[in-house]
């Protein structure tokens, strides 16, 4: 009888426990462990050193991480793509293991870094997968280096500064990401004591960039899929929809029950959408 009573009490508590558990979009899963590869290193690009790694064989696809982060965040996507693609991950300038110089951060500058790495690796043309700042860099590449880019999967991008929600840094999930990114910066960076200065420099870029017009977006001819999570903490939904409408023939994808970190929260769905997009362009 005592055991039955305990079972009944637990059963009664289950709905309350379920209610207390955070929704998937409120979670920040761990940063994946990077895949081991013999093809990794630092490439000299425009006066700095870009850390990169290459996994797999096939058509090249370059994964560009978000602001403050590093290439390790793409671990689950690398595993999904590598059986059919040559996957290149890189730390953006000043991020992760890559170095920076005294020039202010800017999306044009970081897009040029991608082209510089492509040149160093002998890659003529590639697909681009970008998250947040990486997605903005992908769109920058589509505007300014269209001959080098086959397609862009742009997840959680903004194209004007008013596309970002006010006070996003105070969102619990986003604040946890900023703290984690700081720990990772101190572990990887050649300047481990400069995280606060690094964040301030990135913040100055975010205050003014990007600031593209609809006419600039309308000039893009590269195939683009504009994607986001339905609970993005940072990017306004109407802004995501506007980007997709402004770019000719762009697709729009909203992933359910996910946020700015959908590729960590629901990698199976994210990867299925990504593979479908990349494969569609090769049929």
N, C-alpha and C positions, 0 to 999 in steps of 0.2 A: 504493500500500500504506500509506503514511504517513497519507493522508487517511482510508482505511478504518479504520485503527487509531484515529485521533482520533474518528471517528464511533462506533466501538464503545465507546471510553472514555466518551464523552458519554452514550451510551445506558445504559451501566452506572451512571452517576452519577445519572441522572434519578430513580430511586426514592429515593435519598438526599436529593436536592434537594427532592423533594416532601415527604418526611418532615420536612425542616427548615423548610419554609414554615409559617407559623402558620395554624391553622384560621380560618375566617371569623369565628367568635365571639370569637377572640382579637385581632381587628383593631379599630382606631379610625380609620375613614375620615375624610378632611378634612371640616371644617364646610362645608356648601354655601354657594355665593354666593347671596345673597338676590335674588329677582326684582325688577327695577326696576318701580316703580309710581308713578303720579302721586298716588295716594290714600294718603298716609302722613303721620304727624305725631305730636304729643304732645297727649293729652287730659288736662284737669284733672280728677282723680278723688280725692276725699276728701283733699285737701291735698297730693297729690303729682302728678307728671306721668307718665302712662303712654304709652310709645312704642308705636305700632301701625302696621300697614300692611294694606291691603285690595287683593286681587287677584281678578279674575273676577266673574262674574254668576251668580245662582241662589240656591238656599236657603243661608242663612248657616251656616258652620261655623267655629268658633273653635279654633285650635291653641294649646295651652299647653305650654310647654317644661319641662324638668326643672330641678332646683335647680342653681345656679351658672351655668347656660347662658343662652341668649338666643334670640330668635325665628329667627335665621339657621339654626339646626339643622333647621328644618322645610322647607328649600328644596326637597328632592325631593318632599315631600308636597304642597307648594303647587303645584308644576308638574302633579302628577297630578290634583289636585282642581279647579284653577281653570277648566278647560273646562266644568264642570257645576255649580260652586258659587261663591258669594261667600265667599272665604277671608279670614279675619281672623287675623293673627298679632300677638302682643303680647309685650313684655318685662315679666315680672312685676316688682312693685315692688322697687327696689334692684338689679335684674338688668339687664344690657345697658345700654340707653340710658334706662331709666326711673329716676326718682328715688325716694328713700325719706325717711321722717321718723324721729323718735326712738322710735316705737312698736316693740315687739318683733315680729319676724316671726311670723306664724301663718297657718294654712290658712284659717280663717274670714275673716281680714282680706284675704287675697289672693283668696279667692272673691268677696268683696264688691267688690274692684277690678274683677273681670271683669264683674259686673253694672253697675258704674259706667261701664265702657267701653261696654257694650251700650247703656246709656241715652244716652251721648254720641253714639253712632253711629246712634241710632234703630232699634236691633235689638230686637224684642220677644222673640224666641225663637230659639234656635240649637242646633245639634249641637255637642258638645264632644269634641275629641280631645286627650288628655293623655298625656304621657310622664313617669313618675316623679312628682316633685312636682306636675307639671301634671295627672297622672291623679288624684292625691289631691285636688287642687282641684276636678277634675271631679266626683268623688264627693261632695265637700262641697257643691257646687252642687246635685247631685241630692237631697241631704238637705234643704237649707235654702232653695233657690230653685227648686223643682221646676217652678214655673209658667213659668220662663224657659228651661228646658232640654228639648230634644226627645229627645236620647239622649247617651250617654257611651261613647266608646271609650277604655277605661282601660288603658294599657300600662305595665307595671312599677310598679304601685302597691303601697303597703303601707297597712294600716288600723290597725295597732298597731306600736309600735316594735320588738317582738320578731320582726317579720316580716323585718327586715333582718339580713343576715349579719354576724357579728362581723368586724372588721378589713377591711371592704370597701375602705377607703381605701388599703390596702396592696396590693391587687390591681394588677398592672402596667397593665392596661387602664384601670382606674378612676383610678389615680394619674396616668396620662397625660392623662386627661380633666380632672382637677383642675388640672393645670399649664396645659393649653390654655385652660381657662375663665378662668384668671388672666390670661393674655395678652389674651384678648378683653375681659375686664373693664377692663383698663388702657387698651385702645384705645377703648372705647365710653363708659365711665362718666363722669358728671360729677364723681365722686370717685375718680380713677384710682389714687391712692395708698392706698386703704383696702381693698384686696382681702382682706388677712389679717383685718381687723376684720369685714368682710362675711362671710367664711367662718365666723368664730367666732360671729357672730350667727345665721346659718343653722344652725350646729351646735347651738346651744341649742334651737332649734325642733325639730330632728331628735331630740334627746335625750328630748323629752316628747310629741311629736306625730307623727302622729295617734294617738289612743287611743280608737277607737270600739268600741262593743259590737256584738255580733251583733244585738241588738234594734234598734239604730240602722240597721244595714245592711238588716235585714229590712223596715224601713219604706220603703225606696226603691221607688218605683213607676216610675221612669224606665227605659226600655230601656238595658241596660248590657252591653257586651262586655268581659270581663276578659281581657287578653292579656299575654303575656310571651314572652321568648326562652327556649329550653330550656337555655341556659347563662348565665342572668343572674348577674352577679357580686355583685349587691346583694340581690336579693329571693329568699327561700326558695320553692322550688316548692310545698311544701305550704301555704304562706301564700297564694299566688296561687289555688290550688285552693279554699282555705277561703273566700276572698272571693267567688268565683263561686258557691259553694254557699250562702253566707249571703244573697246578694241575690236576691230572688225573680225567677225566669225569666232570670237573667243567663246569658250564654253564656261559654264558656271556650275560649281559643285559645292554643296553645303553638306558636310559630314555630320551626322546626327550624334547628339550626346557627347560632343567633344568641344575642346576649346582651342586656344592658341597652340596647344601642345598635343594635338590630335595624333601626330605620328608616334608619340609615346603612349598615349591613352588607348588608342585602338589601332595598333599597327597593322592588324590583318585587313581591316577595311581600308585604311590609308594606302597600304601597299597594293591591294587589289585595284583601287582606283588609279594609282600611279602606273602600274603595269599595263592596265587597259589603255590608258592615254598614250603611253610610249608605243605600245603594239599597234594601236589604231593608225598611227602615223607611218607605219611600215607596211601596211597591207596594200 
